[in-house]
Amino acid sequence: VQLQASGGGLVQPGGSLRLSCTASGRTVVMGWFRQAPGKERVFVAAHRWREYYADSVKGRFTISRDNAKNTLYLQMNSLKPGDTAVYYCAAGDRLIQSTLADGTAYVSWGQGTQVTVSS
């Protein structure tokens, strides 16, 4: 499965952005990870029958999925400078709940989209 992410940009603190990730085929699990400069890539959210979130984004980010369009979304509200990162979408079929935050469990990755939160 090939993934194409879009929707990143520059936004002021407190603002919102919506990321999209379109897959070339159907997958069971889709998720978002992010990598800030000089840091490791970390889990943000995943969709596997229901939504899962990292504690750092709970209550601010919402992951959703349109299966008819094979598209995953990440609505990001109340953005903070600490949310600045390259955001990657990922997909896989053989993930269980305990592996959703493990990037090595995903088999397909998008190219990344830059999100910058700055005044």
N, C-alpha and C positions, 0 to 999 in steps of 0.2 A: 504494500500500500504506500502510495506517495502522498505526502502532506504538504499543503501550502498555507502558510500563516500570513496574516495581514492585520492591519489596524493599529500598529504602534505609532508613536509620535511623541511630541513634546507637550506636556501639560503642566499647569501650575498646581502646587499643593492644594489638596481639597477637590481637585477636578476629577473628571471621569474619562475613561476610554473603554472601547469595546474591541477586543481581539476576536478574530475569526480564524478558523483552521478548517480547510476543506480537504477531505480525503478522496482518493481516487476510487476507493471501494469501501465496503462495509467492514467495520471492526467492532469488537465487543467492548473494548475499553479505550477511551481517549482521555488524555490528560494534558496539563500544562506544567512546565517547569520553568525556572528562571535562573539566570546566571549574572550576577553583578560583577563588575570589574575586579579582578584579583581574587574572586571567590569561587567556590565550587557550585555546580548546578544543583538546585534544590527544588523539591516538590512544591507546587502551588495548589493544584486542585485536580481532581479526576472525576470522570463520570463512568460508573459501572452499575447500571440499573438504578443507582441513586448517586447523589453528589458527595464528594469527600473533599475536605479542605485542610490546608496547613493552618495551624493556630494563628500564624501571623496575618492571615488574610480573612479569617472568619468574620462574618458580619459586614465586610466591605466588598468582597468579590463574590460573584455568582457565576457558576459554570452551568451551561445548558447545552442542549444538543438537539439538532434537527436531523432526525434519521433519514427523512425523505431527501435531504440535500447532502447527507454525509458530512455535515458541518458541525463543528464544535465552536462554542462561543465562550468568552470570558469577559463578563461585565465587571469593570473595575471602578469602584467609587471611592471617594474619600482618599484619594491617592496621596502618598507620602514620599518624600525624597528617598526613603529607604526602599521604595518599590522600584527604583530605577534599576533596570537590568535588560538583558536580552531575554525575551520570552520565547520558549520553544513549545510546540505541541508535539505530542507523542501518541502512539497507538500500539495496541497489542491485543491478542486474543486469549492468551493463557495466563492471565493475572488473577490472583485471588485478593481478597481484601487486604491481607497482611503485606502484599507486595506492591500496592498501588503507589507508594511513595518511593519505590526503588526504581531509579532510572534504568538500571540494567535489565529490568523485567520487560521493558518496552522494546519492540523490534523495529518500529518505524519512527522517524523523527523529521520534523519540518526544518526549514532553514533558519528560523528565528526572526523575531521582529523586535526592534529596539523600542523600549518605553523609557522616557526620560521625564522625571518629575522635578521641576525646578522653577523657581520664580525669576 
